[in-house]
């Protein structure tokens, strides 16, 4: 039981680290609307070791998060020999949850490799080029949607573990997830629909 608690804590800590990164990543991306600020930040970020330190931290956090999630899911599956007959909330089938998590992981891997292949001296131009494709915009928006669902579910569970189960807490989590998603989505939508 102690091992399970340790797994849950490591999963939560890795998830919180990635959530903090997502907020910072979204805020720096929003500087896109000021080309000079955006280019200045990403020129600095890509020219030093900061990019690689952040990438290593995020990859390690992701691996810890996934490993703990798999172990917790296995323990839960062994403990529940009979499926629930009735759910008190909207129930998403386990296969759909698994498929969404696999898609989310694939989305993250594709996104990382795309950004690593960008010309580090012209991230602004690379971003515009990438989001001129309707398929890339749709793929990115789908990834954001799955990410938002995962974050909402995860943060609500963390709050519940901390004893925060009020409608206000859940509402704040939902608003935070929607704002984060909108902050990421506005750039591809703007590039595709407004920029030539």
VENTA-V305396 format. One record per helix or strand of 3 or more residues. SS is the DSSP state (H for helix, E for strand). FROM is the first residue (numbers start at 0). LEN is the number of residues. If there is no record, write none. Layout:
BEGIN
ss:SS from:FROM len:LEN
ss:SS from:FROM len:LEN
END
This chain:
BEGIN
ss:H from:1 len:32
ss:H from:34 len:13
ss:H from:49 len:30
ss:H from:93 len:24
ss:H from:122 len:8
ss:H from:133 len:28
ss:H from:166 len:27
END
